[in-house]
């Protein structure tokens, strides 16, 4: 597989120097690396994969083109820690919140629920972006090279989120709330498989699991409509595994009552599927922003 990072090291000095900064990004890329781009294309079986790869490269170059006076690309190694596995999703939420309170975490986002302020877990999008950024971070804070396994660490575990999926009883209808107040403020003593909700009043984007496009529609809803993130994520999954992977979205269908569950992103062994069908008493795993 072509080494994107080595290529970026060669191409970036040209795109940010010698007057190319003022050119449109794509034009600068073509001027500096036309022959290399042609060579890269031969490594991909079809045009769509190649274009997806170019978008990922363009995004990386644009980020690295920040003026020298601004902070450079930060390292997720120093931004996130992987919380210990907890026996339930609920206890994982509270372990994250208690840790953030104890250290007065200034980076973990907060949200107001029923008049109270809570630290919230990552959204689904934030988990996916954390995986991608961490994989692309090639060195440790001390300058030493990171191993491939270390770069894949967030891919090698499932990651829970604060995204809630509410199901309408007896149907294939469901709603996604990307920062679900009911889950963020869930009682520590809760030990049920799901929260009971009133589907009609639950706030969220409504989809139907019987739709032939529900997997892509669901993923794009979870990624807040950012198709460029979805495309770049699929390209990265192929880069890591050598396979074309289109992650699934596992959902409940025709539940007996209206119910609310959480959405996670699975590990590579499970093709990084989105999971909205598991119980809240299942084990939990969260990312937490590191406090300075």
ChimeraX attribute file (.defattr): number of C-alpha atoms within 10 A of each C-alpha:
attribute: neighborCount
match mode: 1-to-1
recipient: residues
	/A:1	9
	/A:2	13
	/A:3	9
	/A:4	15
	/A:5	14
	/A:6	9
	/A:7	15
	/A:8	15
	/A:9	11
	/A:10	12
	/A:11	17
	/A:12	19
	/A:13	13
	/A:14	17
	/A:15	26
	/A:16	20
	/A:17	11
	/A:18	9
	/A:19	10
	/A:20	17
	/A:21	15
	/A:22	11
	/A:23	13
	/A:24	10
	/A:25	17
	/A:26	13
	/A:27	13
	/A:28	20
	/A:29	21
	/A:30	14
	/A:31	13
	/A:32	17
	/A:33	18
	/A:34	12
	/A:35	10
	/A:36	13
	/A:37	15
	/A:38	11
	/A:39	11
	/A:40	17
	/A:41	17
	/A:42	12
	/A:43	12
	/A:44	14
	/A:45	9
	/A:46	10
	/A:47	11
	/A:48	11
	/A:49	19
	/A:50	18
	/A:51	15
	/A:52	19
	/A:53	22
	/A:54	19
	/A:55	18
	/A:56	19
	/A:57	18
	/A:58	16
	/A:59	15
	/A:60	17
	/A:61	19
	/A:62	14
	/A:63	12
	/A:64	16
	/A:65	18
	/A:66	14
	/A:67	11
	/A:68	8
	/A:69	6
	/A:70	7
	/A:71	9
	/A:72	12
	/A:73	13
	/A:74	12
	/A:75	16
	/A:76	21
	/A:77	20
	/A:78	14
	/A:79	16
	/A:80	18
	/A:81	15
	/A:82	15
	/A:83	17
	/A:84	13
	/A:85	14
	/A:86	18
	/A:87	13
	/A:88	17
	/A:89	25
	/A:90	24
	/A:91	24
	/A:92	22
	/A:93	26
	/A:94	21
	/A:95	19
	/A:96	21
	/A:97	20
	/A:98	14
	/A:99	14
	/A:100	22
	/A:101	13
	/A:102	8
	/A:103	11
	/A:104	11
	/A:105	18
	/A:106	13
	/A:107	15
	/A:108	19
	/A:109	14
	/A:110	15
	/A:111	16
	/A:112	13
	/A:113	14
	/A:114	9
	/A:115	7
	/A:116	8
	/A:117	12
	/A:118	19
	/A:119	22
	/A:120	25
	/A:121	27
	/A:122	23
	/A:123	24
	/A:124	26
	/A:125	23
	/A:126	15
	/A:127	23
	/A:128	22
	/A:129	18
	/A:130	20
	/A:131	21
	/A:132	21
	/A:133	18
	/A:134	23
	/A:135	22
	/A:136	17
	/A:137	19
	/A:138	19
	/A:139	14
	/A:140	14
	/A:141	14
	/A:142	6
	/A:143	8
	/A:144	9
	/A:145	11
	/A:146	15
	/A:147	11
	/A:148	11
	/A:149	11
	/A:150	15
	/A:151	20
	/A:152	18
	/A:153	14
	/A:154	22
	/A:155	26
	/A:156	17
	/A:157	18
	/A:158	22
	/A:159	26
	/A:160	25
	/A:161	29
	/A:162	24
	/A:163	25
	/A:164	25
	/A:165	25
	/A:166	30
	/A:167	33
	/A:168	22
	/A:169	17
	/A:170	12
	/A:171	17
	/A:172	17
	/A:173	19
	/A:174	23
	/A:175	21
	/A:176	25
	/A:177	22
	/A:178	24
	/A:179	19
	/A:180	26
	/A:181	19
	/A:182	19
	/A:183	23
	/A:184	25
	/A:185	20
	/A:186	15
	/A:187	13
	/A:188	12
	/A:189	8
	/A:190	15
	/A:191	16
	/A:192	12
	/A:193	15
	/A:194	18
	/A:195	18
	/A:196	14
	/A:197	16
	/A:198	15
	/A:199	19
	/A:200	10
	/A:201	7
	/A:202	18
	/A:203	15
	/A:204	17
	/A:205	15
	/A:206	16
	/A:207	18
	/A:208	18
	/A:209	19
	/A:210	11
	/A:211	11
	/A:212	9
	/A:213	11
	/A:214	15
	/A:215	20
	/A:216	15
	/A:217	17
	/A:218	23
	/A:219	21
	/A:220	17
	/A:221	20
	/A:222	23
	/A:223	21
	/A:224	14
	/A:225	14
	/A:226	13
	/A:227	13
	/A:228	14
	/A:229	20
	/A:230	21
	/A:231	17
	/A:232	21
	/A:233	21
	/A:234	20
	/A:235	24
	/A:236	21
	/A:237	20
	/A:238	15
	/A:239	16
	/A:240	15
	/A:241	11
	/A:242	11
	/A:243	12
	/A:244	14
	/A:245	17
	/A:246	17
	/A:247	19
	/A:248	19
	/A:249	22
	/A:250	17
	/A:251	18
	/A:252	20
	/A:253	18
	/A:254	13
	/A:255	13
	/A:256	11
	/A:257	15
	/A:258	20
	/A:259	20
	/A:260	28
	/A:261	27
	/A:262	25
	/A:263	26
	/A:264	28
	/A:265	25
	/A:266	21
	/A:267	18
	/A:268	19
	/A:269	11
	/A:270	14
	/A:271	18
	/A:272	24
	/A:273	21
	/A:274	24
	/A:275	20
	/A:276	22
	/A:277	20
	/A:278	18
	/A:279	17
	/A:280	21
	/A:281	17
	/A:282	15
	/A:283	16
	/A:284	23
	/A:285	23
	/A:286	26
	/A:287	22
	/A:288	22
	/A:289	21
	/A:290	18
	/A:291	15
	/A:292	9
